[in-house]
Amino acid sequence: MIERLKNIGPGAIIAASFTGPGTVTTASVTGASFDYVLLWAVLVATLGTIVLQEMAVRVGIVTNEGLGEAMEGQFDNPISHWGMALLVVGAIGIGAASYQAGDLIGGAGGLTSLTGISEGYWGPLMGLTIAIVLFVGRYKLVERVLVGMVALMAFSFLGAAVLAGPSIASIATGFIPTGIPEGGLYLVTGIMGTQIVGYNLFLHASSANERWGGSGNLRDARTDTILSIGVGGLIMVAIMITAAAAFPTGTEISGVGEMADQIEPLVGSYAQTLFGIGLFAAGLSSGMTAPLGASYAICGIMNWEQDLKAPKFRAIWMSIVGFGLFATTVGFEPVSAIIFAQVANGLLLPILAIFLLYVLNDRDLLDEYVNSATQNVLGGLVALFVIWLGLNTVIDVVGSL
């Protein structure tokens, strides 16, 4: 088991990716609004994420290609190929750029709560740090930084949850589905949407191929996927528990950046410090994986070289990090871009889920590593859920307009 733990890497990158400031905000708002009632939604989302990510990993390792190349190979018709390419660029490229500013601001909020220094200084500094790490172009360095961030988040948020003094009985009850409380559907959708992310499927397939490559390492890759994503789900649970224990039911959270300051008078300075550290780690890790995932996705679907030092690969992540730096520095909020990305992602996720199921039943491509009957049932359930999630996202956005 110890040897397997040493192989933790690509899965931790995915956990680092979906555990960003958006996840911290969603979990905090859910816990403060409904106490422990929706903990079961995190469990369902985590299991669904494991199912999809394991399938993406299998494609990457067995075929020695990324998910983008696998998709590109399936769309022989130029119209369908370019249509899919535009959807990937729209949903993933523009989406990653739009949310990059939020990642930097969220992480900077954690540092501000610890130091009192303005977010206006910390945000650009975090963006430059991310750019330096990615520009070095060493996959191992990126992987180690992100594994470290996941460990830091786990320690910080679990520590904050313990110090908040939660009710063990209420936690246990929260994992039993009892329906969705009035006004809670959008939060359930948010919980699912923060974990199941389109570019993570591309990122995981490519990083697993980079780390292992070859079906002989599939067992290690699965262990990494289950453990790492499980830890990511546990972190989200810890954040929700902290908010549920610290705030009276129905409390409105003013903002993720102020969350650490808000809990200090209720649960003490140690919990506030731990929450601030965790928020910083969430912003830094998500701010690093978003441009990385977008680069793998776009380069894959365009059949460009997928190497951290490749010019086109660098140009993509530099554009995304640069946009985040610009937005953070001048206080620009790319609302229109975020709305567009949400709609595009709502359309892309169901396509990706269905495509994964299709590819994972292609014996010519995967031979003995095709889905079993059980995996097809689980994958089908997750695909139906993702379709529901995508439709809800599009409906919510259209409704808000």
C-alpha positions in Angstrom: 0.0 0.0 0.0 2.9 2.4 0.8 4.3 1.8 -2.7 1.0 2.6 -4.2 0.8 5.9 -2.2 4.1 6.8 -3.7 2.4 6.7 -7.1 -0.1 9.4 -6.2 0.1 12.1 -8.8 -2.3 12.6 -11.7 -5.4 11.9 -9.5 -4.1 14.5 -7.1 -3.8 17.0 -9.9 -7.6 16.5 -10.6 -8.4 16.9 -6.9 -6.4 20.1 -6.9 -8.3 21.2 -9.9 -11.8 20.8 -8.7 -11.1 22.0 -5.2 -10.8 25.7 -6.0 -12.3 28.9 -4.6 -15.6 28.1 -6.4 -15.8 24.7 -4.5 -15.0 26.4 -1.2 -17.7 29.0 -1.8 -20.3 26.4 -2.8 -19.6 24.1 0.1 -19.5 27.1 2.6 -22.8 28.5 1.3 -24.4 25.0 1.4 -23.3 24.3 5.0 -24.3 27.7 6.2 -27.7 27.5 4.5 -28.7 23.9 5.2 -26.4 22.6 7.9 -25.4 19.0 7.2 -28.5 18.0 5.1 -26.7 18.0 1.7 -23.6 16.1 2.6 -24.9 13.1 0.6 -24.7 15.3 -2.6 -20.9 15.5 -2.1 -20.7 11.7 -1.8 -22.7 11.2 -5.0 -20.7 13.8 -6.9 -17.4 12.3 -5.8 -18.5 8.8 -6.8 -19.6 10.1 -10.2 -16.4 11.9 -10.7 -14.4 8.8 -9.9 -16.4 6.8 -12.6 -15.8 9.4 -15.3 -12.2 10.1 -14.5 -11.3 6.4 -14.3 -12.7 6.0 -17.8 -10.6 9.0 -19.1 -7.5 7.5 -17.4 -8.1 4.2 -19.1 -8.3 5.9 -22.5 -5.1 7.8 -21.9 -3.0 4.9 -20.6 -4.2 2.1 -22.9 -4.1 4.1 -26.1 -1.0 6.2 -25.1 -2.9 9.3 -26.3 -4.8 12.1 -24.6 -8.6 12.3 -24.7 -8.4 15.1 -27.3 -6.5 12.8 -29.8 -9.0 10.0 -29.2 -11.9 12.4 -30.0 -10.1 13.9 -33.0 -9.7 10.3 -34.3 -13.4 9.6 -34.0 -14.6 12.6 -35.9 -13.5 12.0 -39.5 -16.1 14.4 -40.9 -14.5 17.9 -41.1 -17.8 19.6 -40.1 -18.2 17.4 -36.9 -14.5 17.8 -36.2 -14.4 21.5 -36.4 -17.8 21.8 -34.6 -16.3 19.8 -31.7 -13.1 21.8 -31.8 -15.1 25.1 -31.5 -17.1 23.7 -28.6 -14.0 22.6 -26.7 -12.3 25.9 -27.2 -15.5 27.8 -26.2 -16.3 25.7 -23.2 -12.8 25.0 -21.9 -10.6 27.7 -23.3 -12.8 30.7 -22.6 -14.2 29.1 -19.4 -10.7 28.5 -18.0 -9.7 32.1 -18.8 -13.0 33.5 -17.2 -12.6 31.6 -14.0 -8.8 32.2 -13.7 -9.4 35.6 -12.2 -11.7 34.1 -9.6 -9.1 31.5 -8.6 -6.5 34.2 -8.1 -8.9 36.5 -6.2 -10.1 33.6 -4.0 -6.6 32.4 -3.2 -5.5 36.0 -2.5 -8.5 36.3 -0.1 -7.0 33.5 2.0 -3.7 35.3 2.2 -5.3 38.6 3.0 -7.1 37.0 6.0 -3.8 35.7 7.2 -1.6 38.8 6.6 -4.0 41.8 6.3 -2.3 42.7 3.0 -4.7 43.6 0.2 -5.8 41.0 -2.3 -4.6 43.5 -5.0 -1.0 42.5 -4.2 -1.5 38.8 -3.6 -3.5 38.1 -6.8 -0.9 39.2 -9.3 1.9 37.6 -7.2 0.0 34.2 -7.3 -0.5 34.6 -11.1 3.2 35.2 -11.6 4.1 32.2 -9.4 1.8 30.0 -11.5 3.3 31.3 -14.7 6.9 30.5 -13.5 6.1 27.0 -12.4 4.4 26.2 -15.8 7.0 27.9 -17.8 9.7 25.7 -16.3 8.0 23.0 -18.3 8.7 20.0 -16.0 5.7 17.8 -15.5 7.2 16.3 -12.3 7.5 19.8 -10.8 3.9 20.7 -11.6 2.7 17.3 -10.1 4.7 17.7 -6.9 3.4 21.3 -6.3 -0.2 20.2 -6.8 0.2 17.1 -4.6 1.5 19.4 -2.0 -1.4 21.8 -2.3 -3.9 18.9 -1.9 -2.1 17.8 1.2 -2.1 21.3 2.5 -5.8 21.7 1.8 -6.7 18.4 3.5 -4.7 19.3 6.6 -6.1 22.9 6.8 -9.8 22.3 6.0 -10.0 19.0 8.1 -8.3 20.8 10.9 -10.8 23.7 10.7 -13.7 21.3 10.6 -12.5 19.6 13.8 -12.0 22.9 15.6 -15.5 24.0 14.6 -16.9 21.3 16.9 -19.5 19.7 14.6 -22.2 17.3 15.6 -21.1 13.7 14.7 -24.7 12.4 14.7 -25.7 15.2 12.3 -22.8 14.5 10.0 -23.8 10.8 9.8 -27.4 11.7 9.1 -26.3 14.1 6.4 -25.0 11.3 4.3 -28.4 9.7 4.1 -30.4 11.2 1.1 -33.6 12.7 2.5 -34.5 14.9 -0.5 -33.5 18.4 -1.5 -34.7 21.2 0.8 -36.6 24.1 -0.7 -34.1 26.5 -2.4 -31.4 23.8 -2.4 -31.5 22.5 -5.9 -29.2 25.1 -7.3 -26.6 24.3 -4.6 -26.9 20.6 -5.4 -26.3 21.4 -9.0 -23.3 23.6 -7.9 -21.8 20.8 -5.8 -22.0 18.4 -8.8 -20.8 21.0 -11.2 -17.7 22.0 -9.2 -16.4 18.4 -9.2 -17.4 17.1 -12.7 -15.4 19.5 -14.9 -14.9 19.0 -18.7 -11.2 19.9 -18.9 -10.3 17.6 -16.0 -11.2 14.6 -18.3 -8.6 15.8 -20.8 -6.1 16.8 -18.1 -6.4 13.4 -16.4 -6.0 11.3 -19.5 -2.9 13.2 -20.6 -1.2 13.4 -17.2 -1.8 9.7 -16.6 -0.3 8.9 -19.9 2.6 11.2 -19.1 3.1 9.6 -15.7 2.6 5.9 -16.6 1.7 5.1 -20.2 1.0 1.4 -20.8 -1.8 -0.8 -19.6 0.5 -2.6 -17.1 0.2 0.5 -14.8 -3.5 0.7 -14.9 -3.9 -0.7 -11.4 -1.7 2.1 -9.9 -3.6 4.7 -12.0 -6.9 3.4 -10.6 -5.6 3.5 -7.0 -4.4 7.1 -7.6 -7.8 8.1 -9.0 -9.9 6.6 -6.3 -7.7 7.8 -3.4 -7.0 11.3 -4.7 -10.6 12.2 -5.8 -11.8 10.6 -2.5 -9.6 13.1 -0.6 -10.9 15.9 -2.8 -14.5 14.9 -1.8 -13.4 14.7 1.8 -12.0 18.3 1.6 -15.4 19.5 0.3 -17.2 17.7 3.1 -14.9 19.3 5.7 -15.6 22.8 4.3 -19.3 22.1 4.5 -19.1 20.8 8.0 -17.1 23.8 9.1 -19.7 26.2 7.8 -22.6 24.1 9.2 -21.0 24.0 12.7 -19.9 27.6 12.7 -23.0 29.4 11.5 -26.7 29.4 12.4 -28.8 27.7 9.8 -29.7 30.1 7.0 -26.7 32.4 7.4 -25.7 34.2 4.2 -22.0 34.0 3.4 -20.8 37.5 2.2 -18.0 36.1 0.1 -15.4 33.4 0.1 -12.6 36.0 0.7 -14.3 37.0 4.0 -15.2 33.4 5.0 -12.1 33.0 7.2 -12.7 36.3 8.9 -16.3 35.5 9.5 -15.7 32.2 11.3 -13.0 33.6 13.7 -15.3 35.1 16.3 -17.4 31.9 16.2 -14.8 29.1 16.3 -11.5 30.8 17.1 -8.4 32.1 15.5 -6.8 28.7 14.9 -9.7 27.6 12.7 -9.6 31.0 10.9 -5.9 30.6 10.2 -6.4 27.0 8.9 -9.3 28.1 6.7 -7.2 31.0 5.3 -4.3 28.6 4.4 -6.7 26.2 2.8 -8.3 28.9 0.7 -4.9 30.1 -0.5 -4.0 26.5 -1.5 -7.3 26.1 -3.3 -6.8 29.3 -5.3 -3.2 28.4 -6.3 -3.9 24.8 -7.2 -7.1 25.6 -9.3 -5.3 28.6 -10.9 -2.5 26.2 -12.0 -4.7 23.4 -13.3 -7.2 25.4 -15.3 -4.7 26.7 -17.9 -3.0 23.3 -17.9 -6.2 21.4 -18.5 -7.3 23.9 -21.2 -3.9 23.5 -23.0 -4.2 19.7 -23.0 -7.8 19.8 -24.3 -7.3 22.3 -27.0 -3.9 20.9 -28.2 -5.4 17.4 -28.2 -8.5 18.2 -30.2 -6.4 20.3 -32.7 -3.8 17.5 -32.9 -1.0 19.8 -31.7 2.0 18.7 -29.7 1.1 18.2 -26.0 4.2 19.1 -24.2 4.7 21.7 -21.5 7.5 23.3 -23.5 5.7 23.2 -26.9 5.1 26.7 -28.3 1.4 26.3 -29.0 0.8 24.6 -25.6 2.6 27.5 -23.9 0.7 30.1 -25.8 -2.6 28.7 -24.6 -1.8 28.6 -20.9 0.0 31.9 -21.1 -3.1 33.5 -22.6 -5.3 32.1 -19.8 -2.9 33.1 -17.0 -2.4 36.5 -18.6 -6.1 37.1 -18.8 -6.4 36.2 -15.1 -3.6 38.6 -14.2 -5.2 41.4 -16.2 -8.6 40.8 -14.7 -7.2 40.6 -11.2 -5.1 43.7 -11.5 -7.7 46.1 -13.0 -10.7 44.5 -11.2 -12.4 43.4 -14.4 -15.2 40.9 -14.0 -15.7 38.9 -17.3 -19.4 38.2 -16.7 -20.3 37.8 -20.3 -17.5 35.3 -20.9 -18.5 33.3 -17.8 -22.1 33.1 -19.0 -21.0 31.9 -22.4 -18.6 29.4 -20.9 -21.3 28.0 -18.6 -23.7 27.4 -21.5 -20.9 25.9 -23.7 -19.8 23.6 -20.8 -23.4 22.6 -20.2 -23.5 21.4 -23.8 -20.0 19.8 -23.8 -20.2 17.7 -20.6 -22.9 15.4 -21.8 -21.1 15.0 -25.1 -17.9 14.0 -23.3 -19.7 11.6 -21.0 -21.5 9.9 -23.9 -18.2 9.8 -26.0 -16.4 8.2 -23.1 -19.0 5.4 -22.9 -18.7 4.9 -26.7 -14.9 4.7 -26.7 -14.8 2.5 -23.6 -16.8 -0.1 -25.5 -14.6 0.0 -28.6 -12.8 -3.3 -28.5 -10.7 -2.5 -31.5 -9.3 0.5 -29.6 -9.1 -0.9 -26.0 -9.1 -4.7 -26.5 -9.5 -6.3 -23.1 -9.8 -3.0 -21.3 -13.3 -2.2 -22.5 -16.0 -1.5 -20.0 -17.5 -4.4 -18.1 -21.3 -4.6 -17.8 -21.1 -3.0 -14.3 -18.9 -0.2 -15.5 -21.4 0.5 -18.4 -24.3 0.7 -15.9 -22.4 3.0 -13.6 -21.1 5.1 -16.6 -24.6 5.2 -18.0 -26.0 6.5 -14.7 -23.3 9.2 -14.5 -23.9 10.1 -18.1 -27.7 10.6 -17.4 -26.8 12.7 -14.4 -24.3 14.8 -16.4 -27.0 15.4 -19.1 -29.4 16.5 -16.3 -26.6 18.8 -14.9 -25.9 20.3 -18.3 -29.6 21.0 -19.0 -29.9 22.6 -15.5 -26.9 24.8 -16.2 -28.2 26.0 -19.5 -31.7 26.6 -18.1 -30.3 28.5 -15.1 -28.2 30.7 -17.3 -31.0 31.4 -19.8 -33.4 32.1 -16.8 -31.0 34.6 -15.3 -30.8 36.4 -18.6 
